[in-house]
Amino acid sequence: MLLQFTDPGAYFAGYIVFIVVVLAINIGISVWVYRDANKNGMDATIWLLVVIVGGCVGVIVYLIISRDVF
């Protein structure tokens, strides 16, 4: 039997949980980039801003530059 959500509060709670999980992941990635950039002798504040503003693209750029892929 499938669950049926007829209560709008259930949808709202689902949205809240989703938003909290996405924010936690973003904060975790931002903290990791800041610490990793600091450890590698890079300007951690600039890279933190790049990741916050750029999102996934910012993380990919950071990984390419910090790991000397090219």
PDB file of N, H, CA, C and O in Angstrom:
ATOM      1  N   MET A   1       0.844  -1.180   0.000  1.00  0.00           N
ATOM      2  CA  MET A   1       0.000   0.000   0.000  1.00  0.00           C
ATOM      3  C   MET A   1       0.890   1.244   0.000  1.00  0.00           C
ATOM      4  O   MET A   1       1.851   1.336   0.764  1.00  0.00           O
ATOM      5  N   LEU A   2       0.561   2.170  -0.846  1.00  0.00           N
ATOM      6  H   LEU A   2      -0.219   2.096  -1.466  1.00  0.00           H
ATOM      7  CA  LEU A   2       1.330   3.401  -0.941  1.00  0.00           C
ATOM      8  C   LEU A   2       0.911   4.373   0.152  1.00  0.00           C
ATOM      9  O   LEU A   2      -0.253   4.435   0.547  1.00  0.00           O
ATOM     10  N   LEU A   3       1.893   5.126   0.626  1.00  0.00           N
ATOM     11  H   LEU A   3       2.839   5.075   0.305  1.00  0.00           H
ATOM     12  CA  LEU A   3       1.582   6.163   1.602  1.00  0.00           C
ATOM     13  C   LEU A   3       0.949   7.345   0.885  1.00  0.00           C
ATOM     14  O   LEU A   3       1.391   7.740  -0.194  1.00  0.00           O
ATOM     15  N   GLN A   4      -0.060   7.888   1.478  1.00  0.00           N
ATOM     16  H   GLN A   4      -0.418   7.567   2.355  1.00  0.00           H
ATOM     17  CA  GLN A   4      -0.715   9.055   0.907  1.00  0.00           C
ATOM     18  C   GLN A   4      -0.565  10.230   1.859  1.00  0.00           C
ATOM     19  O   GLN A   4      -0.992  10.177   3.013  1.00  0.00           O
ATOM     20  N   PHE A   5       0.040  11.275   1.361  1.00  0.00           N
ATOM     21  H   PHE A   5       0.387  11.318   0.424  1.00  0.00           H
ATOM     22  CA  PHE A   5       0.213  12.465   2.176  1.00  0.00           C
ATOM     23  C   PHE A   5      -0.859  13.471   1.795  1.00  0.00           C
ATOM     24  O   PHE A   5      -0.769  14.129   0.758  1.00  0.00           O
ATOM     25  N   THR A   6      -1.849  13.583   2.621  1.00  0.00           N
ATOM     26  H   THR A   6      -1.922  13.049   3.463  1.00  0.00           H
ATOM     27  CA  THR A   6      -2.909  14.547   2.355  1.00  0.00           C
ATOM     28  C   THR A   6      -2.749  15.794   3.208  1.00  0.00           C
ATOM     29  O   THR A   6      -3.427  16.797   2.985  1.00  0.00           O
ATOM     30  N   ASP A   7      -1.860  15.732   4.178  1.00  0.00           N
ATOM     31  H   ASP A   7      -1.309  14.917   4.359  1.00  0.00           H
ATOM     32  CA  ASP A   7      -1.635  16.859   5.068  1.00  0.00           C
ATOM     33  C   ASP A   7      -0.578  17.785   4.473  1.00  0.00           C
ATOM     34  O   ASP A   7       0.547  17.351   4.224  1.00  0.00           O
ATOM     35  N   PRO A   8      -0.919  19.048   4.243  1.00  0.00           N
ATOM     36  CA  PRO A   8       0.084  19.975   3.697  1.00  0.00           C
ATOM     37  C   PRO A   8       1.290  20.144   4.614  1.00  0.00           C
ATOM     38  O   PRO A   8       2.375  20.491   4.147  1.00  0.00           O
ATOM     39  N   GLY A   9       1.118  19.906   5.898  1.00  0.00           N
ATOM     40  H   GLY A   9       0.237  19.624   6.277  1.00  0.00           H
ATOM     41  CA  GLY A   9       2.227  20.001   6.829  1.00  0.00           C
ATOM     42  C   GLY A   9       3.300  18.973   6.551  1.00  0.00           C
ATOM     43  O   GLY A   9       4.478  19.218   6.815  1.00  0.00           O
ATOM     44  N   ALA A  10       2.912  17.822   6.019  1.00  0.00           N
ATOM     45  H   ALA A  10       1.955  17.623   5.804  1.00  0.00           H
ATOM     46  CA  ALA A  10       3.889  16.789   5.686  1.00  0.00           C
ATOM     47  C   ALA A  10       4.783  17.258   4.540  1.00  0.00           C
ATOM     48  O   ALA A  10       5.991  17.017   4.556  1.00  0.00           O
ATOM     49  N   TYR A  11       4.200  17.920   3.553  1.00  0.00           N
ATOM     50  H   TYR A  11       3.219  18.116   3.540  1.00  0.00           H
ATOM     51  CA  TYR A  11       4.998  18.456   2.456  1.00  0.00           C
ATOM     52  C   TYR A  11       5.934  19.550   2.960  1.00  0.00           C
ATOM     53  O   TYR A  11       7.104  19.604   2.578  1.00  0.00           O
ATOM     54  N   PHE A  12       5.418  20.408   3.807  1.00  0.00           N
ATOM     55  H   PHE A  12       4.468  20.364   4.117  1.00  0.00           H
ATOM     56  CA  PHE A  12       6.225  21.490   4.369  1.00  0.00           C
ATOM     57  C   PHE A  12       7.397  20.932   5.162  1.00  0.00           C
ATOM     58  O   PHE A  12       8.520  21.423   5.046  1.00  0.00           O
ATOM     59  N   ALA A  13       7.138  19.912   5.964  1.00  0.00           N
ATOM     60  H   ALA A  13       6.226  19.514   6.058  1.00  0.00           H
ATOM     61  CA  ALA A  13       8.207  19.289   6.748  1.00  0.00           C
ATOM     62  C   ALA A  13       9.253  18.664   5.823  1.00  0.00           C
ATOM     63  O   ALA A  13      10.449  18.727   6.105  1.00  0.00           O
ATOM     64  N   GLY A  14       8.807  18.069   4.733  1.00  0.00           N
ATOM     65  H   GLY A  14       7.835  18.019   4.504  1.00  0.00           H
ATOM     66  CA  GLY A  14       9.746  17.492   3.761  1.00  0.00           C
ATOM     67  C   GLY A  14      10.631  18.549   3.131  1.00  0.00           C
ATOM     68  O   GLY A  14      11.830  18.337   2.949  1.00  0.00           O
ATOM     69  N   TYR A  15      10.039  19.692   2.795  1.00  0.00           N
ATOM     70  H   TYR A  15       9.065  19.864   2.942  1.00  0.00           H
ATOM     71  CA  TYR A  15      10.818  20.796   2.242  1.00  0.00           C
ATOM     72  C   TYR A  15      11.834  21.303   3.246  1.00  0.00           C
ATOM     73  O   TYR A  15      12.980  21.575   2.889  1.00  0.00           O
ATOM     74  N   ILE A  16      11.427  21.430   4.488  1.00  0.00           N
ATOM     75  H   ILE A  16      10.496  21.209   4.778  1.00  0.00           H
ATOM     76  CA  ILE A  16      12.341  21.913   5.522  1.00  0.00           C
ATOM     77  C   ILE A  16      13.514  20.950   5.695  1.00  0.00           C
ATOM     78  O   ILE A  16      14.661  21.385   5.789  1.00  0.00           O
ATOM     79  N   VAL A  17      13.239  19.659   5.736  1.00  0.00           N
ATOM     80  H   VAL A  17      12.307  19.306   5.660  1.00  0.00           H
ATOM     81  CA  VAL A  17      14.306  18.658   5.878  1.00  0.00           C
ATOM     82  C   VAL A  17      15.246  18.737   4.682  1.00  0.00           C
ATOM     83  O   VAL A  17      16.464  18.676   4.850  1.00  0.00           O
ATOM     84  N   PHE A  18      14.700  18.870   3.486  1.00  0.00           N
ATOM     85  H   PHE A  18      13.710  18.919   3.349  1.00  0.00           H
ATOM     86  CA  PHE A  18      15.516  18.970   2.282  1.00  0.00           C
ATOM     87  C   PHE A  18      16.426  20.191   2.344  1.00  0.00           C
ATOM     88  O   PHE A  18      17.615  20.094   2.041  1.00  0.00           O
ATOM     89  N   ILE A  19      15.878  21.335   2.734  1.00  0.00           N
ATOM     90  H   ILE A  19      14.912  21.414   2.980  1.00  0.00           H
ATOM     91  CA  ILE A  19      16.655  22.569   2.815  1.00  0.00           C
ATOM     92  C   ILE A  19      17.766  22.438   3.856  1.00  0.00           C
ATOM     93  O   ILE A  19      18.888  22.885   3.619  1.00  0.00           O
ATOM     94  N   VAL A  20      17.466  21.835   4.996  1.00  0.00           N
ATOM     95  H   VAL A  20      16.555  21.471   5.188  1.00  0.00           H
ATOM     96  CA  VAL A  20      18.471  21.663   6.050  1.00  0.00           C
ATOM     97  C   VAL A  20      19.595  20.749   5.571  1.00  0.00           C
ATOM     98  O   VAL A  20      20.766  21.021   5.834  1.00  0.00           O
ATOM     99  N   VAL A  21      19.254  19.674   4.873  1.00  0.00           N
ATOM    100  H   VAL A  21      18.303  19.453   4.659  1.00  0.00           H
ATOM    101  CA  VAL A  21      20.273  18.746   4.377  1.00  0.00           C
ATOM    102  C   VAL A  21      21.162  19.431   3.334  1.00  0.00           C
ATOM    103  O   VAL A  21      22.384  19.284   3.369  1.00  0.00           O
ATOM    104  N   VAL A  22      20.560  20.171   2.417  1.00  0.00           N
ATOM    105  H   VAL A  22      19.568  20.291   2.388  1.00  0.00           H
ATOM    106  CA  VAL A  22      21.341  20.870   1.393  1.00  0.00           C
ATOM    107  C   VAL A  22      22.253  21.920   2.028  1.00  0.00           C
ATOM    108  O   VAL A  22      23.411  22.052   1.633  1.00  0.00           O
ATOM    109  N   LEU A  23      21.749  22.658   2.996  1.00  0.00           N
ATOM    110  H   LEU A  23      20.808  22.552   3.317  1.00  0.00           H
ATOM    111  CA  LEU A  23      22.588  23.651   3.682  1.00  0.00           C
ATOM    112  C   LEU A  23      23.733  22.981   4.434  1.00  0.00           C
ATOM    113  O   LEU A  23      24.855  23.488   4.424  1.00  0.00           O
ATOM    114  N   ALA A  24      23.469  21.858   5.080  1.00  0.00           N
ATOM    115  H   ALA A  24      22.558  21.446   5.087  1.00  0.00           H
ATOM    116  CA  ALA A  24      24.521  21.148   5.811  1.00  0.00           C
ATOM    117  C   ALA A  24      25.615  20.671   4.857  1.00  0.00           C
ATOM    118  O   ALA A  24      26.800  20.756   5.176  1.00  0.00           O
ATOM    119  N   ILE A  25      25.221  20.174   3.700  1.00  0.00           N
ATOM    120  H   ILE A  25      24.258  20.105   3.441  1.00  0.00           H
ATOM    121  CA  ILE A  25      26.207  19.733   2.707  1.00  0.00           C
ATOM    122  C   ILE A  25      27.026  20.920   2.208  1.00  0.00           C
ATOM    123  O   ILE A  25      28.248  20.825   2.094  1.00  0.00           O
ATOM    124  N   ASN A  26      26.365  22.034   1.910  1.00  0.00           N
ATOM    125  H   ASN A  26      25.373  22.111   2.003  1.00  0.00           H
ATOM    126  CA  ASN A  26      27.079  23.228   1.448  1.00  0.00           C
ATOM    127  C   ASN A  26      28.042  23.764   2.499  1.00  0.00           C
ATOM    128  O   ASN A  26      29.163  24.154   2.172  1.00  0.00           O
ATOM    129  N   ILE A  27      27.620  23.785   3.738  1.00  0.00           N
ATOM    130  H   ILE A  27      26.710  23.468   4.004  1.00  0.00           H
ATOM    131  CA  ILE A  27      28.502  24.252   4.816  1.00  0.00           C
ATOM    132  C   ILE A  27      29.686  23.310   4.970  1.00  0.00           C
ATOM    133  O   ILE A  27      30.818  23.759   5.144  1.00  0.00           O
ATOM    134  N   GLY A  28      29.434  22.011   4.908  1.00  0.00           N
ATOM    135  H   GLY A  28      28.513  21.646   4.767  1.00  0.00           H
ATOM    136  CA  GLY A  28      30.514  21.030   5.019  1.00  0.00           C
ATOM    137  C   GLY A  28      31.539  21.173   3.904  1.00  0.00           C
ATOM    138  O   GLY A  28      32.743  21.133   4.158  1.00  0.00           O
ATOM    139  N   ILE A  29      31.074  21.339   2.677  1.00  0.00           N
ATOM    140  H   ILE A  29      30.096  21.371   2.470  1.00  0.00           H
ATOM    141  CA  ILE A  29      31.989  21.518   1.548  1.00  0.00           C
ATOM    142  C   ILE A  29      32.765  22.821   1.688  1.00  0.00           C
ATOM    143  O   ILE A  29      33.963  22.860   1.410  1.00  0.00           O
ATOM    144  N   SER A  30      32.096  23.885   2.114  1.00  0.00           N
ATOM    145  H   SER A  30      31.122  23.853   2.340  1.00  0.00           H
ATOM    146  CA  SER A  30      32.769  25.170   2.289  1.00  0.00           C
ATOM    147  C   SER A  30      33.857  25.097   3.352  1.00  0.00           C
ATOM    148  O   SER A  30      34.950  25.631   3.163  1.00  0.00           O
ATOM    149  N   VAL A  31      33.562  24.440   4.462  1.00  0.00           N
ATOM    150  H   VAL A  31      32.674  24.006   4.616  1.00  0.00           H
ATOM    151  CA  VAL A  31      34.560  24.286   5.524  1.00  0.00           C
ATOM    152  C   VAL A  31      35.731  23.453   5.030  1.00  0.00           C
ATOM    153  O   VAL A  31      36.884  23.768   5.324  1.00  0.00           O
ATOM    154  N   TRP A  32      35.444  22.384   4.276  1.00  0.00           N
ATOM    155  H   TRP A  32      34.507  22.128   4.037  1.00  0.00           H
ATOM    156  CA  TRP A  32      36.519  21.540   3.762  1.00  0.00           C
ATOM    157  C   TRP A  32      37.425  22.326   2.819  1.00  0.00           C
ATOM    158  O   TRP A  32      38.649  22.235   2.910  1.00  0.00           O
ATOM    159  N   VAL A  33      36.818  23.104   1.907  1.00  0.00           N
ATOM    160  H   VAL A  33      35.824  23.178   1.833  1.00  0.00           H
ATOM    161  CA  VAL A  33      37.613  23.899   0.959  1.00  0.00           C
ATOM    162  C   VAL A  33      38.464  24.914   1.715  1.00  0.00           C
ATOM    163  O   VAL A  33      39.640  25.089   1.396  1.00  0.00           O
ATOM    164  N   TYR A  34      37.894  25.580   2.703  1.00  0.00           N
ATOM    165  H   TYR A  34      36.939  25.438   2.962  1.00  0.00           H
ATOM    166  CA  TYR A  34      38.644  26.569   3.482  1.00  0.00           C
ATOM    167  C   TYR A  34      39.848  25.930   4.159  1.00  0.00           C
ATOM    168  O   TYR A  34      40.959  26.454   4.080  1.00  0.00           O
ATOM    169  N   ARG A  35      39.632  24.806   4.820  1.00  0.00           N
ATOM    170  H   ARG A  35      38.729  24.380   4.884  1.00  0.00           H
ATOM    171  CA  ARG A  35      40.737  24.134   5.524  1.00  0.00           C
ATOM    172  C   ARG A  35      41.778  23.588   4.557  1.00  0.00           C
ATOM    173  O   ARG A  35      42.979  23.678   4.812  1.00  0.00           O
ATOM    174  N   ASP A  36      41.312  23.019   3.441  1.00  0.00           N
ATOM    175  H   ASP A  36      40.336  22.946   3.233  1.00  0.00           H
ATOM    176  CA  ASP A  36      42.244  22.451   2.474  1.00  0.00           C
ATOM    177  C   ASP A  36      43.081  23.544   1.814  1.00  0.00           C
ATOM    178  O   ASP A  36      44.285  23.372   1.618  1.00  0.00           O
ATOM    179  N   ALA A  37      42.451  24.661   1.474  1.00  0.00           N
ATOM    180  H   ALA A  37      41.474  24.801   1.634  1.00  0.00           H
ATOM    181  CA  ALA A  37      43.189  25.770   0.872  1.00  0.00           C
ATOM    182  C   ALA A  37      44.210  26.328   1.858  1.00  0.00           C
ATOM    183  O   ALA A  37      45.336  26.649   1.479  1.00  0.00           O
ATOM    184  N   ASN A  38      43.817  26.440   3.106  1.00  0.00           N
ATOM    185  H   ASN A  38      42.902  26.179   3.413  1.00  0.00           H
ATOM    186  CA  ASN A  38      44.736  26.914   4.140  1.00  0.00           C
ATOM    187  C   ASN A  38      45.921  25.968   4.279  1.00  0.00           C
ATOM    188  O   ASN A  38      47.065  26.410   4.389  1.00  0.00           O
ATOM    189  N   LYS A  39      45.649  24.668   4.274  1.00  0.00           N
ATOM    190  H   LYS A  39      44.720  24.308   4.184  1.00  0.00           H
ATOM    191  CA  LYS A  39      46.698  23.663   4.415  1.00  0.00           C
ATOM    192  C   LYS A  39      47.662  23.684   3.230  1.00  0.00           C
ATOM    193  O   LYS A  39      48.854  23.421   3.389  1.00  0.00           O
ATOM    194  N   ASN A  40      47.141  23.998   2.041  1.00  0.00           N
ATOM    195  H   ASN A  40      46.172  24.211   1.913  1.00  0.00           H
ATOM    196  CA  ASN A  40      47.972  24.022   0.835  1.00  0.00           C
ATOM    197  C   ASN A  40      48.644  25.365   0.602  1.00  0.00           C
ATOM    198  O   ASN A  40      49.291  25.557  -0.428  1.00  0.00           O
ATOM    199  N   GLY A  41      48.505  26.299   1.540  1.00  0.00           N
ATOM    200  H   GLY A  41      47.979  26.143   2.376  1.00  0.00           H
ATOM    201  CA  GLY A  41      49.165  27.595   1.414  1.00  0.00           C
ATOM    202  C   GLY A  41      48.479  28.545   0.447  1.00  0.00           C
ATOM    203  O   GLY A  41      49.094  29.504  -0.018  1.00  0.00           O
ATOM    204  N   MET A  42      47.221  28.292   0.141  1.00  0.00           N
ATOM    205  H   MET A  42      46.722  27.513   0.519  1.00  0.00           H
ATOM    206  CA  MET A  42      46.465  29.164  -0.755  1.00  0.00           C
ATOM    207  C   MET A  42      45.656  30.147   0.088  1.00  0.00           C
ATOM    208  O   MET A  42      45.514  29.965   1.297  1.00  0.00           O
ATOM    209  N   ASP A  43      45.127  31.187  -0.553  1.00  0.00           N
ATOM    210  H   ASP A  43      45.242  31.335  -1.536  1.00  0.00           H
ATOM    211  CA  ASP A  43      44.299  32.157   0.151  1.00  0.00           C
ATOM    212  C   ASP A  43      42.921  31.537   0.406  1.00  0.00           C
ATOM    213  O   ASP A  43      42.075  31.486  -0.487  1.00  0.00           O
ATOM    214  N   ALA A  44      42.716  31.073   1.627  1.00  0.00           N
ATOM    215  H   ALA A  44      43.403  31.114   2.352  1.00  0.00           H
ATOM    216  CA  ALA A  44      41.516  30.318   1.965  1.00  0.00           C
ATOM    217  C   ALA A  44      40.252  31.165   1.888  1.00  0.00           C
ATOM    218  O   ALA A  44      39.193  30.659   1.514  1.00  0.00           O
ATOM    219  N   THR A  45      40.345  32.430   2.231  1.00  0.00           N
ATOM    220  H   THR A  45      41.205  32.841   2.535  1.00  0.00           H
ATOM    221  CA  THR A  45      39.159  33.293   2.211  1.00  0.00           C
ATOM    222  C   THR A  45      38.651  33.492   0.791  1.00  0.00           C
ATOM    223  O   THR A  45      37.444  33.461   0.551  1.00  0.00           O
ATOM    224  N   ILE A  46      39.551  33.693  -0.138  1.00  0.00           N
ATOM    225  H   ILE A  46      40.531  33.719   0.057  1.00  0.00           H
ATOM    226  CA  ILE A  46      39.147  33.867  -1.538  1.00  0.00           C
ATOM    227  C   ILE A  46      38.484  32.597  -2.051  1.00  0.00           C
ATOM    228  O   ILE A  46      37.453  32.663  -2.721  1.00  0.00           O
ATOM    229  N   TRP A  47      39.064  31.442  -1.743  1.00  0.00           N
ATOM    230  H   TRP A  47      39.901  31.388  -1.199  1.00  0.00           H
ATOM    231  CA  TRP A  47      38.481  30.192  -2.222  1.00  0.00           C
ATOM    232  C   TRP A  47      37.144  29.898  -1.553  1.00  0.00           C
ATOM    233  O   TRP A  47      36.253  29.313  -2.169  1.00  0.00           O
ATOM    234  N   LEU A  48      37.006  30.300  -0.304  1.00  0.00           N
ATOM    235  H   LEU A  48      37.730  30.776   0.196  1.00  0.00           H
ATOM    236  CA  LEU A  48      35.711  30.146   0.358  1.00  0.00           C
ATOM    237  C   LEU A  48      34.645  30.969  -0.363  1.00  0.00           C
ATOM    238  O   LEU A  48      33.533  30.491  -0.590  1.00  0.00           O
ATOM    239  N   LEU A  49      34.985  32.197  -0.717  1.00  0.00           N
ATOM    240  H   LEU A  49      35.888  32.586  -0.532  1.00  0.00           H
ATOM    241  CA  LEU A  49      34.038  33.043  -1.452  1.00  0.00           C
ATOM    242  C   LEU A  49      33.727  32.476  -2.836  1.00  0.00           C
ATOM    243  O   LEU A  49      32.584  32.530  -3.289  1.00  0.00           O
ATOM    244  N   VAL A  50      34.739  31.935  -3.502  1.00  0.00           N
ATOM    245  H   VAL A  50      35.668  31.891  -3.134  1.00  0.00           H
ATOM    246  CA  VAL A  50      34.519  31.328  -4.821  1.00  0.00           C
ATOM    247  C   VAL A  50      33.537  30.166  -4.706  1.00  0.00           C
ATOM    248  O   VAL A  50      32.650  30.020  -5.547  1.00  0.00           O
ATOM    249  N   VAL A  51      33.684  29.349  -3.686  1.00  0.00           N
ATOM    250  H   VAL A  51      34.404  29.467  -3.003  1.00  0.00           H
ATOM    251  CA  VAL A  51      32.806  28.197  -3.508  1.00  0.00           C
ATOM    252  C   VAL A  51      31.402  28.639  -3.117  1.00  0.00           C
ATOM    253  O   VAL A  51      30.422  28.066  -3.594  1.00  0.00           O
ATOM    254  N   ILE A  52      31.288  29.642  -2.261  1.00  0.00           N
ATOM    255  H   ILE A  52      32.084  30.107  -1.873  1.00  0.00           H
ATOM    256  CA  ILE A  52      29.963  30.109  -1.849  1.00  0.00           C
ATOM    257  C   ILE A  52      29.220  30.731  -3.030  1.00  0.00           C
ATOM    258  O   ILE A  52      28.035  30.463  -3.229  1.00  0.00           O
ATOM    259  N   VAL A  53      29.905  31.551  -3.807  1.00  0.00           N
ATOM    260  H   VAL A  53      30.867  31.769  -3.646  1.00  0.00           H
ATOM    261  CA  VAL A  53      29.259  32.221  -4.936  1.00  0.00           C
ATOM    262  C   VAL A  53      29.077  31.261  -6.113  1.00  0.00           C
ATOM    263  O   VAL A  53      28.031  31.260  -6.761  1.00  0.00           O
ATOM    264  N   GLY A  54      30.087  30.453  -6.385  1.00  0.00           N
ATOM    265  H   GLY A  54      30.937  30.454  -5.859  1.00  0.00           H
ATOM    266  CA  GLY A  54      30.070  29.601  -7.570  1.00  0.00           C
ATOM    267  C   GLY A  54      29.414  28.258  -7.391  1.00  0.00           C
ATOM    268  O   GLY A  54      29.085  27.598  -8.376  1.00  0.00           O
ATOM    269  N   GLY A  55      29.217  27.840  -6.175  1.00  0.00           N
ATOM    270  H   GLY A  55      29.484  28.376  -5.374  1.00  0.00           H
ATOM    271  CA  GLY A  55      28.579  26.547  -5.935  1.00  0.00           C
ATOM    272  C   GLY A  55      29.428  25.391  -6.441  1.00  0.00           C
ATOM    273  O   GLY A  55      30.631  25.325  -6.190  1.00  0.00           O
ATOM    274  N   CYS A  56      28.779  24.485  -7.156  1.00  0.00           N
ATOM    275  H   CYS A  56      27.801  24.539  -7.359  1.00  0.00           H
ATOM    276  CA  CYS A  56      29.471  23.293  -7.665  1.00  0.00           C
ATOM    277  C   CYS A  56      30.595  23.663  -8.634  1.00  0.00           C
ATOM    278  O   CYS A  56      31.648  23.026  -8.642  1.00  0.00           O
ATOM    279  N   VAL A  57      30.369  24.683  -9.440  1.00  0.00           N
ATOM    280  H   VAL A  57      29.514  25.200  -9.434  1.00  0.00           H
ATOM    281  CA  VAL A  57      31.402  25.114 -10.379  1.00  0.00           C
ATOM    282  C   VAL A  57      32.627  25.617  -9.614  1.00  0.00           C
ATOM    283  O   VAL A  57      33.761  25.348 -10.011  1.00  0.00           O
ATOM    284  N   GLY A  58      32.402  26.341  -8.527  1.00  0.00           N
ATOM    285  H   GLY A  58      31.481  26.559  -8.205  1.00  0.00           H
ATOM    286  CA  GLY A  58      33.500  26.829  -7.707  1.00  0.00           C
ATOM    287  C   GLY A  58      34.306  25.693  -7.100  1.00  0.00           C
ATOM    288  O   GLY A  58      35.534  25.766  -7.039  1.00  0.00           O
ATOM    289  N   VAL A  59      33.632  24.651  -6.654  1.00  0.00           N
ATOM    290  H   VAL A  59      32.635  24.592  -6.703  1.00  0.00           H
ATOM    291  CA  VAL A  59      34.325  23.492  -6.090  1.00  0.00           C
ATOM    292  C   VAL A  59      35.148  22.790  -7.167  1.00  0.00           C
ATOM    293  O   VAL A  59      36.284  22.387  -6.917  1.00  0.00           O
ATOM    294  N   ILE A  60      34.588  22.645  -8.348  1.00  0.00           N
ATOM    295  H   ILE A  60      33.666  22.972  -8.551  1.00  0.00           H
ATOM    296  CA  ILE A  60      35.316  21.989  -9.439  1.00  0.00           C
ATOM    297  C   ILE A  60      36.548  22.800  -9.823  1.00  0.00           C
ATOM    298  O   ILE A  60      37.622  22.234 -10.029  1.00  0.00           O
ATOM    299  N   VAL A  61      36.402  24.127  -9.920  1.00  0.00           N
ATOM    300  H   VAL A  61      35.529  24.586  -9.753  1.00  0.00           H
ATOM    301  CA  VAL A  61      37.549  24.984 -10.235  1.00  0.00           C
ATOM    302  C   VAL A  61      38.606  24.856  -9.147  1.00  0.00           C
ATOM    303  O   VAL A  61      39.797  24.758  -9.443  1.00  0.00           O
ATOM    304  N   TYR A  62      38.173  24.858  -7.885  1.00  0.00           N
ATOM    305  H   TYR A  62      37.206  24.937  -7.645  1.00  0.00           H
ATOM    306  CA  TYR A  62      39.138  24.708  -6.790  1.00  0.00           C
ATOM    307  C   TYR A  62      39.883  23.380  -6.894  1.00  0.00           C
ATOM    308  O   TYR A  62      41.104  23.340  -6.743  1.00  0.00           O
ATOM    309  N   LEU A  63      39.160  22.305  -7.148  1.00  0.00           N
ATOM    310  H   LEU A  63      38.168  22.337  -7.271  1.00  0.00           H
ATOM    311  CA  LEU A  63      39.804  20.997  -7.238  1.00  0.00           C
ATOM    312  C   LEU A  63      40.794  20.937  -8.390  1.00  0.00           C
ATOM    313  O   LEU A  63      41.866  20.348  -8.251  1.00  0.00           O
ATOM    314  N   ILE A  64      40.454  21.533  -9.520  1.00  0.00           N
ATOM    315  H   ILE A  64      39.583  22.012  -9.633  1.00  0.00           H
ATOM    316  CA  ILE A  64      41.361  21.531 -10.676  1.00  0.00           C
ATOM    317  C   ILE A  64      42.621  22.337 -10.354  1.00  0.00           C
ATOM    318  O   ILE A  64      43.733  21.889 -10.629  1.00  0.00           O
ATOM    319  N   ILE A  65      42.448  23.511  -9.779  1.00  0.00           N
ATOM    320  H   ILE A  65      41.544  23.875  -9.556  1.00  0.00           H
ATOM    321  CA  ILE A  65      43.604  24.365  -9.511  1.00  0.00           C
ATOM    322  C   ILE A  65      44.457  23.838  -8.359  1.00  0.00           C
ATOM    323  O   ILE A  65      45.685  23.860  -8.435  1.00  0.00           O
ATOM    324  N   SER A  66      43.817  23.370  -7.303  1.00  0.00           N
ATOM    325  H   SER A  66      42.819  23.352  -7.240  1.00  0.00           H
ATOM    326  CA  SER A  66      44.585  22.950  -6.125  1.00  0.00           C
ATOM    327  C   SER A  66      45.298  21.620  -6.337  1.00  0.00           C
ATOM    328  O   SER A  66      46.310  21.356  -5.688  1.00  0.00           O
ATOM    329  N   ARG A  67      44.800  20.795  -7.217  1.00  0.00           N
ATOM    330  H   ARG A  67      43.979  21.010  -7.745  1.00  0.00           H
ATOM    331  CA  ARG A  67      45.406  19.486  -7.426  1.00  0.00           C
ATOM    332  C   ARG A  67      46.337  19.449  -8.623  1.00  0.00           C
ATOM    333  O   ARG A  67      46.889  18.393  -8.933  1.00  0.00           O
ATOM    334  N   ASP A  68      46.527  20.567  -9.303  1.00  0.00           N
ATOM    335  H   ASP A  68      46.078  21.425  -9.051  1.00  0.00           H
ATOM    336  CA  ASP A  68      47.397  20.635 -10.491  1.00  0.00           C
ATOM    337  C   ASP A  68      47.036  19.559 -11.507  1.00  0.00           C
ATOM    338  O   ASP A  68      47.891  18.789 -11.944  1.00  0.00           O
ATOM    339  N   VAL A  69      45.777  19.518 -11.871  1.00  0.00           N
ATOM    340  H   VAL A  69      45.082  20.144 -11.517  1.00  0.00           H
ATOM    341  CA  VAL A  69      45.323  18.502 -12.828  1.00  0.00           C
ATOM    342  C   VAL A  69      45.866  18.782 -14.210  1.00  0.00           C
ATOM    343  O   VAL A  69      46.263  17.861 -14.924  1.00  0.00           O
ATOM    344  N   PHE A  70      45.886  20.059 -14.597  1.00  0.00           N
ATOM    345  H   PHE A  70      45.563  20.807 -14.017  1.00  0.00           H
ATOM    346  CA  PHE A  70      46.356  20.389 -15.938  1.00  0.00           C
ATOM    347  C   PHE A  70      47.688  21.080 -15.891  1.00  0.00           C
ATOM    348  O   PHE A  70      48.238  21.433 -16.934  1.00  0.00           O
TER     349      PHE A  70
END
